[in-house]
Amino acid sequence: MRSENEHPASDPARTGLLRFGLIGTVIVALCCFTPILVVLLGAVGLSALLGWLDIVLLPALAVFIGITLYALWRRQSTN
């Protein structure tokens, strides 16, 4: 049971969703806009997968941005 003094935004479930969205967005954005993933896949011999990166990473970026926006909207609506 939550005390009346506790702020609803400090709920671990709410901050966990926001943290998940932000971390996912940053990781996917790094892989989309920098050659980190290209160099990594080339180094381990999986460069044949490079043609599929845009098909996977751009929708993943959209999903993680959506999760982040939803978590921010949910956090704002509880205040």
N, C-alpha and C positions, 0 to 999 in steps of 0.2 A: 504494500500500500504506500502511496506517495504522500509525503507531507505537503502541507499547503505552501511552505516556503520554497520547495524545490521547483525549479524552472523546468517546464516541459521540454525545452530544447536540450536539456542535459540528459535526457533519456538515452541510454546506450543504443537502443534500436534505431532511433532517429539519427544520431550522430554516426552510427555504423553505416547506414545507407549513404549518407553524404560522403563519408570517408571512402567507401567503396567506389562511388561514382567519380570522385576527384582523383583517386589513385589510378583507376582504370583509364580515365581521360588523359592523364599525364603520360602514362605508359604507351597508350595507343598513339597519342600525338607525337611522342618521341619516335616511335617506329614509323609513322607516316611521313614526317617532315624531315627526318634525318636518316642517314644511311646506316644507322646502328643495326637494324635487322638484316639489311643486305650484306653487310660485312660479316655478321655473326653466322648467317646461313651459308655464305660462301666459305667461311673458315671451317665449318663442320661438314662440308660436302653436300649440302642440301640446296644448292643454287638452282636446281630445277623447280623449286617451289616459288621462286621469285616472281613468276608470271601471275601467280594467284594472290599476291599480297594486296593489291588494290581491291580485289573482290572481297577479301576478308576484312582488311583494316578499315576501310572507309565506313562500311555498315557498323563495325564494332565501335568506331569513334562516335557515330551518330547515336548508338545505343547508350554508351557511357555518358555522353552529354545529356541525353534524355533523362537518365537516372539521376544525374547531378541536379538538373533543373527541377525534376520532380521532388527530390529531397529538399531542395531550397524552398520550393513552393509549399510543401507540407510543413516545413519548419516555420515559414512565415504565417501560414494560416492558423497555427496553433497559438500564436502570440496575440 
